[in-house]
Amino acid sequence: MIRQYKSQRHRRVEIAGRIREIGTVPVGTIVLIQGRKLQVEAWIPREYTAFERGRFITKRIAGGHLAQVRDLATGKTGHLSDAWLVDAVSIRTDEPDGRALQRRARDRAAAAIDAAVAVMMEEMQ
């Protein structure tokens, strides 16, 4: 799973003409957690067991909160909760527009702060 669908922490994105709730940490993102560089490799969908036609089957649904991550120092893989990833320092993202999106968000925040300061200065005069 490349994107984390129906996650608790999400943003709305248009994909194939439909608005979908997408997780905030894309696959390929490299984060720094407790001094270790980890790369998000995949999102694991939630699984649950259902009784259907006289037998138990396993179903997968969107909205899983576990990510498969790789420790870049050792190469070992493991699972990590999205709560750790959302709060971590993002080093870079391999999403096609990832760096541009981060730069745009930073510029937008700076412009909003500058506008608020300008309004305050006008009110003071």
C-alpha positions as CSV (number, residue, x, y, z in Angstrom):
1,M,0.0,0.0,0.0
2,I,1.7,3.2,-1.2
3,R,-0.7,5.6,0.6
4,Q,-2.3,5.3,4.0
5,Y,-6.1,5.5,3.3
6,K,-8.7,6.5,5.9
7,S,-6.1,7.2,8.5
8,Q,-6.8,9.0,11.8
9,R,-4.5,11.8,10.9
10,H,-5.2,12.7,7.2
11,R,-5.4,15.3,4.6
12,R,-7.9,15.3,1.7
13,V,-6.4,14.7,-1.8
14,E,-8.1,14.4,-5.2
15,I,-7.1,11.1,-6.8
16,A,-8.7,10.0,-10.1
17,G,-11.4,12.6,-9.7
18,R,-12.5,11.6,-6.2
19,I,-11.6,13.2,-2.9
20,R,-9.9,10.7,-0.6
21,E,-8.5,10.9,2.9
22,I,-4.8,10.2,2.7
23,G,-2.3,9.8,5.6
24,T,0.2,12.5,6.3
25,V,3.3,10.4,5.9
26,P,3.9,9.1,2.3
27,V,5.9,6.0,1.4
28,G,9.5,6.8,0.8
29,T,9.7,9.4,3.6
30,I,12.9,9.2,5.6
31,V,12.5,10.3,9.3
32,L,14.8,10.6,12.3
33,I,13.5,8.7,15.3
34,Q,15.6,8.4,18.5
35,G,18.8,9.1,16.5
36,R,18.1,6.5,13.8
37,K,17.2,7.1,10.2
38,L,14.1,5.1,9.1
39,Q,12.5,4.9,5.7
40,V,8.8,4.2,5.4
41,E,8.4,1.3,2.9
42,A,4.7,0.5,3.1
43,W,1.5,0.9,5.0
44,I,0.0,-2.3,6.4
45,P,-3.8,-2.4,6.0
46,R,-5.9,-3.5,9.0
47,E,-7.0,-7.1,9.0
48,Y,-10.0,-8.7,10.7
49,T,-11.6,-12.1,10.8
50,A,-15.2,-12.6,9.6
51,F,-17.4,-15.6,9.5
52,E,-18.7,-16.0,6.0
53,R,-20.4,-19.0,4.2
54,G,-19.6,-21.3,7.1
55,R,-15.9,-20.5,7.5
56,F,-13.6,-17.9,8.9
57,I,-11.9,-15.6,6.4
58,T,-9.5,-12.7,6.8
59,K,-10.5,-9.4,5.3
60,R,-8.3,-6.3,4.8
61,I,-9.6,-2.8,5.1
62,A,-8.0,0.6,4.6
63,G,-7.0,2.7,7.7
64,G,-4.2,0.7,9.1
65,H,-1.9,2.6,11.4
66,L,1.2,0.4,11.1
67,A,4.0,1.2,8.7
68,Q,6.7,-1.2,7.5
69,V,10.0,0.8,8.0
70,R,13.6,0.0,7.2
71,D,16.5,1.1,9.5
72,L,18.9,2.7,7.0
73,A,21.9,2.0,9.2
74,T,21.4,-1.8,9.6
75,G,18.9,-2.6,6.8
76,K,16.6,-4.3,9.2
77,T,12.8,-3.9,8.7
78,G,10.1,-3.7,11.3
79,H,6.7,-2.2,12.0
80,L,6.1,1.2,13.6
81,S,3.0,3.1,14.6
82,D,1.9,6.2,12.6
83,A,2.0,8.2,15.9
84,W,5.8,7.9,15.9
85,L,6.1,8.9,12.2
86,V,3.8,11.9,12.4
87,D,5.7,13.4,15.3
88,A,9.2,12.6,13.9
89,V,11.5,15.0,12.1
90,S,11.1,14.4,8.4
91,I,14.5,14.4,6.7
92,R,13.2,14.1,3.1
93,T,10.5,12.5,1.1
94,D,10.8,10.5,-2.1
95,E,7.3,11.5,-3.1
96,P,7.5,13.1,-6.6
97,D,6.4,16.5,-5.4
98,G,7.4,16.0,-1.8
99,R,10.1,18.7,-1.5
100,A,8.1,21.2,-3.5
101,L,5.1,20.6,-1.3
102,Q,7.2,21.1,1.9
103,R,8.7,24.3,0.4
104,R,5.3,25.6,-0.5
105,A,3.9,24.9,2.9
106,R,6.8,26.6,4.6
107,D,6.5,29.7,2.2
108,R,2.7,29.8,2.9
109,A,3.3,29.8,6.6
110,A,5.9,32.5,6.4
111,A,3.6,34.7,4.3
112,A,0.7,34.2,6.8
113,I,3.0,35.3,9.6
114,D,4.3,38.3,7.7
115,A,0.7,39.3,6.9
116,A,-0.3,39.0,10.6
117,V,2.7,41.1,11.6
118,A,1.8,43.8,9.0
119,V,-1.8,44.0,10.3
120,M,-0.5,44.3,13.9
121,M,1.8,47.1,12.9
122,E,-1.0,49.0,11.1
123,E,-3.2,48.7,14.1
124,M,-0.4,50.1,16.4
125,Q,0.0,53.2,14.2
